[in-house]
């Protein structure tokens, strides 16, 4: 599941059909099951979790009666287990956990654990400016905060070195994180962080993750990544390091 979810974020953003390392076998099992349910044409059963496979998976989720974030095209534990019944066993399961309140904002328990670890690495607290599950809350966010796994962090009182250190720590624990500035859009200085492989991600946030893996800045213009370079890891990979 870990590898398939990663591919579902990255592959749709690729300029070619390069496969996500380690994901082909799992993606093929998913695509074969979708094909047999007549949701995916056989020509797309190729181990590449591109936009066509994402759309097919979303239609499968809807066929289960799922709606909203539960039908976002990312393989969730429940839908993937049902898809694999009698065909394959789900391993490496990921769950966003339940929704909780942190600093007056709603996030999920996976995001909270990641944020707590980033704070530990930094040895300082971090104040949220915006949480997750906030559809329409801030139009400049372009829908990235509509689902789970996405937070904005205040940089008030931080100098340049501290801002960079915060972005680095967030990236180390599994966020795609960037320092945003007013020259980029109509927003104040802040840090935007998206939890890689959170299965509650909105489609816009999924695209940010894919762009992060491809060395881009997560903005609509798809410019080069302007943050500190770290080894990209998911939260689960970070815990196993």
Phi, psi and omega in degrees: 000317180306311183293320181293318179296320178299314180298323181293340176272320187274313189303319181296343182262355182287149176277356181217193182256029176299134181276147175288125183306133177082358186256344190304311185299314181292320179295321178300318178299319179294313182295322178296320179292321177293321177299315182291341174268006179061035177254350183217128178294145184303331183292344180264004177275086189221004181083005181251116185270063181279192185299326180293318179290321177301314180296320179295320180293321177298320178294324176296315179301318179295326179295340177274359182090009180278150181222172175058226182296337179284354178233046184266004178088352174270136180294110174272162184300316183294310182293322181292322178296319178292321179296325184272357183305121181078002184237311182207160178258137180277123174237166181060042184293145178238141175220134177288343182081191182274163178276136181223165177259130178224119180060028180086005181237152180271128172221182174252170188291330175295314178298319179299318179296319178296317180295320178299319179291322176298319177298320179296317179298322182280333186070032179206162178276160177229134183257128179281142171258336179203146180251209182254178177051048187234062183298127179073006184292325180216107184299334179289347180280351174054034175087358183293331181269005181295329181251204181269173171080004185238132180221153168245138184242133178292140176248015180302128179085357180268140172274178185300318182295321180291319177303313180297319180297322179294314178301318181297315180296319178297319178294322182299325184268359174119012174265146160274112189230143179217148170275122180259144180228161185297341178288340182278328181190183182278070178212158177281171173303132176195170174251128178255128183226132181237124184285116180301135174067018169290119186285359174263009182299141170290164180299324179295321178290324175303318180296323178298319179298313179302316180295323178300315178296333182267010175080029182246172190265004176076007178260166185301327181285349178054048176282174181293148178301129182249017182258175179296142182278126175222164172290123182285124178222150168280170176301319180293321177294321178299318181294334181268354188300000000 
